[in-house]
Amino acid sequence: MAEIARFGVSLDKDLLSEFDRKIAEEGYETRSKAVGDLLKEYVIEKEFASGGNVAGAVTILYDHHNRDLLSSLMDIQHDYHDSVISIQHIHLDHDNCLEILAVRGNGNSIKKLYSSLKTMKGVKHTSINITGTK
């Protein structure tokens, strides 16, 4: 378990009141947990932006009847085999499929993978969700 450090922060009263309202709406029991989550999110975002090691998921929604697209999606996933650690394929309905790619590794490589997938003709929507590796 990580060692806990305490610190003090000075904030505008109105900002703190608004923060308290927002975290209560989300169900946080303490400011410490909310602030810790915000700090972790910030650190992960900066790690991803700088090309550091991250993990996450890339989701792709597409029409499975487009056979050329299926082949191209598979080719790209193989091109980034160092980053793609798992793929889940879900049949949403007769026409639409959702793929969830679990990714891990260099943020720059994952950004390139994401960009390659989202710009493909025939992909209806793509999203990315990044988290830390620790």
URWO-V967015 format. One record per residue. RES is the residue in three letters. SS is DSSP state (hx for helix, st for strand, lp for the rest). PHI is phi in degrees with one decimal (none if undefined). Layout:
[[RES | SS | PHI] [RES | SS | PHI]]
This chain:
[[MET | lp | none] [ALA | lp | -70.8] [GLU | lp | -73.3] [ILE | lp | -90.6] [ALA | lp | -118.7] [ARG | lp | -104.6] [PHE | lp | -150.1] [GLY | lp | -107.2] [VAL | lp | -136.0] [SER | lp | -102.7] [LEU | lp | -135.1] [ASP | lp | -59.6] [LYS | hx | -59.0] [ASP | hx | -64.9] [LEU | hx | -62.9] [LEU | hx | -63.9] [SER | hx | -62.7] [GLU | hx | -64.6] [PHE | hx | -58.9] [ASP | hx | -59.1] [ARG | hx | -63.4] [LYS | hx | -65.0] [ILE | hx | -71.6] [ALA | hx | -66.4] [GLU | hx | -60.4] [GLU | hx | -81.2] [GLY | lp | 98.5] [TYR | lp | -66.9] [GLU | lp | -90.2] [THR | lp | -138.9] [ARG | hx | -64.2] [SER | hx | -57.3] [LYS | hx | -65.1] [ALA | hx | -64.3] [VAL | hx | -64.8] [GLY | hx | -59.0] [ASP | hx | -64.8] [LEU | hx | -63.3] [LEU | hx | -63.9] [LYS | hx | -62.3] [GLU | hx | -60.3] [TYR | hx | -62.1] [VAL | hx | -62.5] [ILE | hx | -63.8] [GLU | hx | -59.6] [LYS | hx | -69.1] [GLU | hx | -61.8] [PHE | hx | -63.8] [ALA | hx | -61.9] [SER | lp | -90.8] [GLY | lp | 86.3] [GLY | lp | -74.7] [ASN | st | -78.5] [VAL | st | -140.7] [ALA | st | -134.0] [GLY | st | 168.7] [ALA | st | -140.1] [VAL | st | -114.8] [THR | st | -110.3] [ILE | st | -133.3] [LEU | st | -110.6] [TYR | st | -155.2] [ASP | st | -84.6] [HIS | lp | -74.3] [HIS | lp | -76.1] [ASN | lp | -83.2] [ARG | hx | -65.8] [ASP | hx | -63.7] [LEU | hx | -63.8] [LEU | hx | -58.4] [SER | hx | -65.2] [SER | hx | -66.5] [LEU | hx | -59.6] [MET | hx | -64.7] [ASP | hx | -61.2] [ILE | hx | -64.0] [GLN | hx | -61.6] [HIS | hx | -71.6] [ASP | hx | -61.0] [TYR | lp | -110.9] [HIS | lp | -59.8] [ASP | lp | -72.2] [SER | lp | -98.6] [VAL | st | -85.6] [ILE | st | -104.1] [SER | st | -165.1] [ILE | st | -133.5] [GLN | st | -116.4] [HIS | st | -109.3] [ILE | st | -125.8] [HIS | st | -87.7] [LEU | lp | -79.0] [ASP | lp | -161.1] [HIS | lp | -60.6] [ASP | lp | -107.7] [ASN | st | -112.4] [CYS | st | -122.6] [LEU | st | -122.5] [GLU | st | -116.9] [ILE | st | -117.1] [LEU | st | -101.6] [ALA | st | -79.9] [VAL | st | -125.8] [ARG | st | -156.0] [GLY | st | 138.0] [ASN | st | -64.4] [GLY | hx | -57.4] [ASN | hx | -65.1] [SER | hx | -65.7] [ILE | hx | -66.6] [LYS | hx | -63.1] [LYS | hx | -65.7] [LEU | hx | -58.6] [TYR | hx | -57.6] [SER | hx | -61.1] [SER | hx | -61.5] [LEU | hx | -74.5] [LYS | hx | -71.4] [THR | lp | -92.1] [MET | lp | -72.1] [LYS | lp | -64.3] [GLY | lp | 105.2] [VAL | st | -78.4] [LYS | st | -82.3] [HIS | st | -162.8] [THR | st | -139.1] [SER | st | -139.6] [ILE | st | -135.4] [ASN | st | -135.1] [ILE | st | -111.9] [THR | st | -136.0] [GLY | lp | -82.4] [THR | lp | -105.4] [LYS | lp | -127.3]]
